Amino acid sequence: MPWIWLDKNRYSQFQNNTYTISGTSTVEILEKYNYCVAVFKKTFEFEKEIEKIKLRVSADCFFRLYINGKLEGIGPAASGGDFLCVNAAPKHYANIYELDLCGNEFDVFAEVRLLPEVLTDYSRGHGGFYFKGTVYFKDGTSSDIETDSSWFASVNTAYNNYQSYNAKLIGNFEKPEFCMAEEIKDIWNAEDAYIPMLSLNTVKTEKITIKKDSEVSFRINLDKIYGVYPVLRSNGACNIELRTSELEGQTETAEKISFAEGKNEYMSFRMHSAGTAHVMVENTDSEDVEAEISFIAPWYPITAEGSFVTDNEDWNKIFDVCKHTLKICRQTLHLDSTKHQELLACTGDYYIESLMTMFCFGDMRLAEFDIMRTADWLSANSGRMFHTTYSLIWVQMILDVYMITGSKEMIYYCRDALKQLFDRFETYMGDNGIIENPPDFMFVDWSVIDGFSMHHPPKYLGQTVLNAFYYKALTDAAEIYGIIGDDARKSKFTARAELFKNSFNNVFYDKERRLYFDGLGTPYGGEKHYLPANVNKKHFSKYPNILASLYGLADEELAVDILERIILNEELQDIQPYFTHYLLCAVRKYGLFDKYGVKLISRWADIVNECDKGLKEGWFAPEEGYSFDHSHAWGGTPAYQMPMAITGLEIIEPGMKILKFSPNLYCLNSAKINIPTKMGMIEFYAEKGKSAVINAPKGIKIIRGDISENS
């Protein structure tokens, strides 16, 4: 399976690459490596009529694939990534395409960016392009095709830097000079991506005429915030500066493009998070110039969509904004936001997004793929990932996604990584039976307490939260091992969880205040990583008390008491939308949604009425001058919590084969909810004073729970 690249003798300066931009910057990368966009092309001709082609395509580190001049794909599917790892990813992926064609020939053209530009880009350290396929003919026969030394290769020197393009560097509409590609060693061993490839959607196109000897400046507003690749075209020489941002007044991402005389086309290699764009065009031609600006938005393909319609317009808008934000964050891995485009290490974000998917889109393969890629990264790094809390949330994500999909294969895939994760956390244990010596206590929430960021708090502010997540991971691991019939490990983890629960309560519970405090003020031990100096202080916040209540570390009576006191307690610092997910889960668990959940959901009404183009990252700025993004799906838990509360949905048999519904309308008069599943759409309708109507597709059994008097 040959890979190809630029001839090393002719293009010696465009061979090697950096593995990732994590821990560095594009400025530092350019001091060591040369920016390059390589292009490859080949025409395939046959004596028979073509019906379709199936392709397997990959590259290092980012490609665009054109068939007969049409953009058909971008890739490759992301390897995932962790902030700790500055080496090559444990796995590299190939995209799979199936395209209908006609005629007896077709052209392939690919552009490959050599250097990584965003955090989700990973390289093997050398440029490369791979294309393999099968051509199916109308007479029932087929023929295999692949990359080899018969392909043509060149460098498009107009791409002379990140987010900079100058067509004048290659002359007046002059095509790059091509030579033969060079076959290179396969250092990628690419595996097929587990997911379907991204759909490419043009969300906005505008055209403008720029008179001779003039310049214009104008703004383009998109209907929503999207992750977009800007495309610019002109029929003459001009200079274009494109600045995008999610909202006017925010920090902008800039692209500078210089077009030569004649026809020009440029497509950005960077995804912009854009709700608005400021465009400045200077005509440098001898005639009037027509320019066109398009925005192509990729997202995970949608085959079914859930819906949520009630008589409360605020709730409807909240669901729709959360759903849209989830849609744009579903790329070849879940993103925290289209603005940050962070690594797979941000499991807390993707866990919530996977739960939202159950009600919004139904297709859980992306969540499964995230789980399996996380297993690869854990295995490659002996069970260690950048965020200690997030690596534990991964265990919770495995179990919850399994309940939705019924995929035991996913669990088996994760077995070795699970062992390595828990083996590592065993080394963090202290003599007091709780986690004392981890490398960090992050991530808790996007807030600041006592002058410390809760992204990476000191021990006295973050220890109890980490220990609560560890207890949940132990109990979930016991259940996971039971699912695959490993009774010995199930018993072992059940016993460990019970012992740990006792230690947790002995160490962190304050009997006088009947609350859990945030952590010990004792000195650190073990490896250090992002740990501020500890403070010998007992501090109380909402965070550990929410988790202790939710995960059963506190008995039910105490849990309810704690929740009621901390929700109403304004002396304890507020939490952000991310951690409100856990609070809402606890409120639902103990039957407090009517009393507190409805009011908590109303907080989202404020931010979606402020901006309905995308979901705002938080309620309050975690630090002075911080500017929130509006494409952050980690705060989209209402798209999960609202339909869960109203339907009272409980998965009885994994794979959603048996579902129990216990409807409750709470503050609503009516609700119509469509829930997409792999078996088809579940239709739910409830109206005040009437029994809910629930229709399910074949293969799903519905159990009706007791209907509340509020229904």
KEMIKE-939092 format. One line per field, with one value per residue (C-alpha): z, x, y; residue number from 0. Coordinates in steps of 0.05 Angstrom, whole numbers. Layout:
<recs>
w <- [Z ...]
u <- [X ...]
v <- [Y ...]
num <- [NUM ...]
</recs>
This chain:
<recs>
w <- [0 -24 3 -39 -26 -60 -91 -35 -82 -113 -50 6 48 49 77 153 201 275 309 340 359 431 477 422 372 298 303 336 284 227 257 247 188 123 110 50 13 -33 -91 -124 -186 -232 -286 -288 -356 -371 -431 -392 -363 -289 -239 -173 -137 -66 -38 22 32 84 90 137 165 130 61 15 -38 -105 -155 -223 -193 -137 -64 -37 29 81 130 155 214 276 318 382 422 493 518 550 486 439 400 343 356 372 310 244 204 133 108 70 12 -37 -97 -156 -223 -297 -359 -368 -333 -273 -246 -175 -144 -72 -31 30 84 113 181 237 249 304 365 332 277 288 244 239 226 150 94 58 17 8 -40 -54 -85 -127 -190 -203 -275 -300 -330 -259 -262 -221 -222 -165 -164 -116 -106 -137 -174 -235 -198 -210 -151 -138 -86 -89 -69 -65 4 34 108 156 135 79 4 -52 -123 -150 -124 -179 -234 -271 -265 -276 -255 -209 -245 -234 -230 -213 -141 -100 -66 8 66 101 172 184 182 176 202 173 210 252 229 164 134 145 104 72 73 41 93 59 -7 -25 -89 -99 -155 -139 -187 -218 -173 -112 -49 -9 61 83 134 123 177 181 208 262 287 248 241 169 116 77 2 -40 -115 -163 -237 -229 -187 -118 -45 5 80 114 188 222 293 327 345 328 376 392 375 300 259 199 129 78 5 -57 -124 -192 -258 -287 -249 -176 -121 -50 6 77 110 179 207 232 285 251 259 224 176 159 87 57 -18 -57 -133 -162 -231 -293 -297 -250 -209 -186 -121 -86 -14 9 76 77 143 156 208 224 175 201 184 237 280 347 364 426 421 482 498 531 477 521 531 456 440 493 461 391 408 447 389 337 379 387 311 295 349 319 272 263 339 387 396 459 411 339 365 410 372 431 438 456 526 542 560 606 547 502 556 560 484 478 524 484 420 445 439 383 329 354 318 374 331 342 417 411 368 420 474 435 415 487 504 453 484 555 533 498 561 615 637 643 610 620 660 719 730 656 650 705 671 611 651 663 589 570 613 592 517 524 554 492 440 471 441 481 428 452 523 503 463 527 575 574 580 639 675 662 685 752 762 755 803 854 857 877 940 1009 1075 1092 1036 988 929 959 909 838 789 789 809 743 713 761 729 690 751 802 877 928 869 841 774 782 716 757 830 890 933 984 928 881 920 940 869 841 894 880 806 826 868 809 763 812 814 739 727 770 727 663 683 701 631 598 649 687 755 791 772 785 856 865 843 882 945 929 919 986 1023 986 1003 1077 1071 1030 1084 1141 1108 1073 1110 1160 1212 1241 1176 1146 1082 1045 1042 980 1001 1052 1067 1076 1034 966 951 887 816 806 746 743 818 852 923 971 1027 1097 1096 1098 1042 1023 954 914 873 919 951 883 865 934 929 856 862 928 972 1016 1035 1005 1064 1071 995 990 1049 1019 951 980 1022 969 915 959 990 956 1000 962 895 833 784 709 657 652 725 726 686 748 791 745 744 820 821 775 814 879 849 858 786 796 856 829 760 725 755 737 665 662 669 598 574 592 550 489 488 491 432 395 342 387 460 506 545 615 659 686 663 702 701 684 610 590 527 523 459 434 404 467 471 541 568 526 579 574 508 550 617 591 550 604 658 617 590 653 606 636 594 621 570 536 464 483 470 532 555 614 610 671 641 679 647 708 688 617 588 529 500 435 435 379 400 344 355 310 305 285 316 383 384 451 463 530 547 615 644 593 589 547 478 463 396 386 326 320 365 423 481 521 595 624 693 741 715 763 784 752 683]
u <- [0 47 46 74 105 146 212 263 318 277 238 286 260 189 199 197 145 130 84 36 29 12 63 90 65 61 115 163 144 161 230 246 202 179 105 81 18 35 -11 -21 -61 -76 -127 -154 -180 -217 -250 -314 -370 -359 -416 -382 -316 -297 -237 -191 -153 -104 -49 0 -26 -87 -116 -170 -194 -225 -257 -270 -259 -310 -289 -309 -273 -226 -185 -157 -202 -169 -124 -149 -92 -72 -36 18 38 85 101 65 -6 -15 -58 -68 -133 -157 -222 -271 -312 -362 -380 -426 -393 -409 -366 -301 -251 -243 -192 -164 -133 -109 -80 -40 -17 48 49 -3 -42 -93 -89 -128 -75 -25 33 81 138 140 96 55 -8 -45 -101 -127 -193 -235 -271 -336 -361 -432 -416 -404 -328 -280 -209 -162 -125 -74 -20 47 104 59 23 42 65 83 81 30 76 19 5 66 47 -9 -72 -35 -41 -7 -24 27 82 65 52 -11 -58 2 -6 47 103 91 141 132 114 160 138 157 157 91 103 29 -3 -70 -132 -202 -238 -296 -343 -374 -339 -359 -413 -392 -445 -444 -478 -468 -445 -439 -416 -391 -363 -303 -294 -227 -180 -224 -231 -291 -304 -367 -393 -424 -468 -483 -550 -514 -443 -409 -340 -325 -271 -275 -271 -254 -257 -244 -238 -181 -125 -143 -121 -170 -168 -219 -231 -280 -307 -365 -396 -379 -329 -294 -222 -218 -184 -151 -134 -95 -103 -71 -101 -68 -100 -148 -188 -169 -193 -170 -196 -171 -136 -161 -231 -256 -309 -352 -418 -396 -341 -309 -285 -238 -223 -174 -179 -108 -131 -138 -212 -271 -265 -320 -306 -344 -339 -368 -366 -363 -383 -365 -400 -413 -467 -538 -583 -637 -655 -689 -737 -764 -825 -864 -911 -851 -814 -753 -745 -753 -700 -653 -658 -648 -586 -556 -571 -540 -478 -471 -479 -420 -377 -388 -329 -284 -280 -323 -295 -301 -316 -304 -262 -214 -214 -181 -156 -191 -164 -225 -267 -314 -339 -348 -383 -438 -440 -450 -511 -539 -531 -580 -636 -609 -582 -583 -520 -471 -413 -373 -379 -357 -298 -278 -280 -236 -186 -181 -166 -109 -80 -85 -51 4 18 11 -58 -40 -76 -70 -134 -140 -214 -229 -193 -239 -301 -280 -302 -370 -375 -360 -418 -469 -453 -457 -527 -548 -513 -506 -436 -397 -342 -328 -319 -273 -232 -222 -204 -128 -134 -182 -131 -75 -117 -135 -64 -39 -90 -70 -2 -36 -68 -47 -46 -114 -147 -160 -123 -68 -11 -37 2 -55 -128 -156 -205 -260 -296 -282 -281 -234 -236 -190 -151 -138 -164 -207 -178 -117 -132 -87 -102 -145 -194 -193 -178 -249 -276 -222 -237 -311 -299 -253 -308 -356 -303 -295 -370 -377 -317 -349 -411 -371 -333 -400 -426 -369 -373 -309 -338 -271 -257 -329 -324 -256 -279 -344 -304 -254 -311 -342 -276 -262 -331 -316 -249 -279 -330 -280 -232 -276 -342 -350 -401 -412 -431 -460 -422 -361 -302 -258 -193 -138 -89 -32 32 37 71 91 97 78 43 6 -1 -2 26 -24 -57 -71 -144 -212 -255 -327 -356 -414 -370 -355 -424 -458 -416 -421 -497 -501 -455 -483 -424 -475 -537 -603 -628 -562 -557 -624 -609 -542 -571 -626 -576 -523 -573 -602 -536 -512 -450 -421 -391 -434 -418 -413 -458 -409 -415 -489 -495 -478 -523 -582 -567 -569 -633 -667 -641 -674 -739 -723 -730 -797 -770 -701 -689 -739 -706 -637 -658 -683 -611 -599 -657 -615 -555 -594 -637 -573 -545 -582 -529 -489 -482 -444 -388 -407 -450 -394 -323 -274 -222 -220 -221 -238 -281 -327 -336 -406 -394 -382 -425 -401 -456 -510 -536 -608 -613 -605 -636 -701 -724 -698 -739 -803 -802 -774 -734 -696 -656 -674 -638 -573 -580 -646 -683 -727 -743 -784 -821 -848 -874 -879 -893 -871 -882 -906 -975 -951 -889 -874 -807 -778 -720 -677 -651 -615 -682 -721 -756 -791 -849 -871 -928 -955 -1010 -1031 -1086 -1078 -1039 -976 -975 -911 -899 -835 -806 -802 -747 -760 -804 -837 -853 -900 -882 -930 -955 -947 -1007 -972 -976]
v <- [0 55 125 181 249 303 282 289 313 368 387 371 430 402 332 332 354 366 316 367 440 420 453 498 550 559 613 563 510 557 570 496 473 502 514 474 454 396 379 311 293 236 220 149 126 61 28 15 57 73 63 82 85 65 102 98 163 190 241 274 317 349 337 361 313 334 286 317 385 376 378 309 305 333 294 250 231 259 215 248 275 292 355 311 277 313 250 216 192 118 109 144 139 134 163 119 146 117 161 151 169 165 163 124 170 215 264 261 323 329 385 365 414 390 426 419 483 466 422 365 358 301 280 221 270 266 288 235 221 156 139 69 50 4 26 -10 -14 -20 -89 -116 -118 -76 -49 -28 38 69 120 105 139 152 207 279 322 394 450 506 562 611 581 614 614 598 635 672 662 700 677 726 681 630 681 701 641 596 523 494 457 383 326 253 234 192 128 129 81 71 97 110 40 76 42 53 108 80 135 161 220 292 325 391 444 513 558 626 655 728 762 833 876 920 978 992 1032 1024 984 961 938 901 852 783 755 681 657 616 605 550 520 542 539 605 599 661 669 726 739 788 815 839 837 809 811 766 772 725 721 688 756 827 858 792 772 758 705 737 711 752 734 764 744 752 771 720 668 655 609 601 556 565 506 527 520 587 592 644 679 742 763 829 830 883 879 923 920 917 897 941 925 916 853 806 770 714 691 625 589 513 482 409 367 295 270 273 215 229 288 291 347 380 424 449 507 542 580 591 517 505 556 528 459 485 526 468 421 468 477 402 394 440 408 338 334 272 276 316 386 428 485 502 561 523 456 422 351 286 297 341 281 319 359 298 258 310 316 240 244 302 262 210 261 305 258 186 163 145 121 185 176 104 125 178 125 76 130 151 79 81 144 116 52 91 132 78 101 175 233 307 316 269 280 273 207 181 210 167 105 136 152 80 54 107 100 24 30 71 28 -41 -47 -99 -94 -23 -48 -105 -55 -13 -70 -60 15 8 -35 14 72 40 13 84 113 60 93 158 129 151 114 145 106 164 195 238 241 251 295 345 356 380 396 419 478 542 587 619 607 641 668 597 573 511 487 464 479 464 404 439 460 400 337 317 326 281 229 231 218 161 129 135 104 45 31 38 -7 -61 -57 -57 -120 -152 -137 -176 -233 -217 -234 -234 -162 -142 -168 -136 -67 -72 -86 -30 19 3 11 75 103 94 128 185 200 193 242 294 298 354 330 399 432 368 384 357 404 412 378 372 428 378 378 345 280 245 274 347 375 441 443 511 513 483 523 495 514 479 506 489 495 465 419 361 364 357 296 263 269 247 187 159 176 209 169 192 232 270 278 312 356 376 392 435 474 485 505 558 579 643 645 586 607 596 541 545 510 451 431 447 382 342 385 373 298 298 340 290 230 253 278 351 373 407 445 464 436 481 543 517 506 578 602 580 624 685 665 638 701 742 701 646 635 588 568 614 581 604 648 692 706 662 718 791 806 734 731 671 633 618 549 508 446 427 472 440 392 419 382 319 341 370 310 262 298 304 233 201 157 98 48 -21 -63 -39 -17 17 -48 -39 31 55 122 158 224 289 357 399 472 455 445 402 370 334 298 256 211 182 111 61 24 86 146 144 193 221 268 292 341 366 323 268 203 210 178 139 105 64 29 -46 -74 -27 -49 7 1 53 79 111 177 235 275 334 301]
num <- [0 1 2 3 4 5 6 7 8 9 10 11 12 13 14 15 16 17 18 19 20 21 22 23 24 25 26 27 28 29 30 31 32 33 34 35 36 37 38 39 40 41 42 43 44 45 46 47 48 49 50 51 52 53 54 55 56 57 58 59 60 61 62 63 64 65 66 67 68 69 70 71 72 73 74 75 76 77 78 79 80 81 82 83 84 85 86 87 88 89 90 91 92 93 94 95 96 97 98 99 100 101 102 103 104 105 106 107 108 109 110 111 112 113 114 115 116 117 118 119 120 121 122 123 124 125 126 127 128 129 130 131 132 133 134 135 136 137 138 139 140 141 142 143 144 145 146 147 148 149 150 151 152 153 154 155 156 157 158 159 160 161 162 163 164 165 166 167 168 169 170 171 172 173 174 175 176 177 178 179 180 181 182 183 184 185 186 187 188 189 190 191 192 193 194 195 196 197 198 199 200 201 202 203 204 205 206 207 208 209 210 211 212 213 214 215 216 217 218 219 220 221 222 223 224 225 226 227 228 229 230 231 232 233 234 235 236 237 238 239 240 241 242 243 244 245 246 247 248 249 250 251 252 253 254 255 256 257 258 259 260 261 262 263 264 265 266 267 268 269 270 271 272 273 274 275 276 277 278 279 280 281 282 283 284 285 286 287 288 289 290 291 292 293 294 295 296 297 298 299 300 301 302 303 304 305 306 307 308 309 310 311 312 313 314 315 316 317 318 319 320 321 322 323 324 325 326 327 328 329 330 331 332 333 334 335 336 337 338 339 340 341 342 343 344 345 346 347 348 349 350 351 352 353 354 355 356 357 358 359 360 361 362 363 364 365 366 367 368 369 370 371 372 373 374 375 376 377 378 379 380 381 382 383 384 385 386 387 388 389 390 391 392 393 394 395 396 397 398 399 400 401 402 403 404 405 406 407 408 409 410 411 412 413 414 415 416 417 418 419 420 421 422 423 424 425 426 427 428 429 430 431 432 433 434 435 436 437 438 439 440 441 442 443 444 445 446 447 448 449 450 451 452 453 454 455 456 457 458 459 460 461 462 463 464 465 466 467 468 469 470 471 472 473 474 475 476 477 478 479 480 481 482 483 484 485 486 487 488 489 490 491 492 493 494 495 496 497 498 499 500 501 502 503 504 505 506 507 508 509 510 511 512 513 514 515 516 517 518 519 520 521 522 523 524 525 526 527 528 529 530 531 532 533 534 535 536 537 538 539 540 541 542 543 544 545 546 547 548 549 550 551 552 553 554 555 556 557 558 559 560 561 562 563 564 565 566 567 568 569 570 571 572 573 574 575 576 577 578 579 580 581 582 583 584 585 586 587 588 589 590 591 592 593 594 595 596 597 598 599 600 601 602 603 604 605 606 607 608 609 610 611 612 613 614 615 616 617 618 619 620 621 622 623 624 625 626 627 628 629 630 631 632 633 634 635 636 637 638 639 640 641 642 643 644 645 646 647 648 649 650 651 652 653 654 655 656 657 658 659 660 661 662 663 664 665 666 667 668 669 670 671 672 673 674 675 676 677 678 679 680 681 682 683 684 685 686 687 688 689 690 691 692 693 694 695 696 697 698 699 700 701 702 703 704 705 706 707 708 709 710]
</recs>
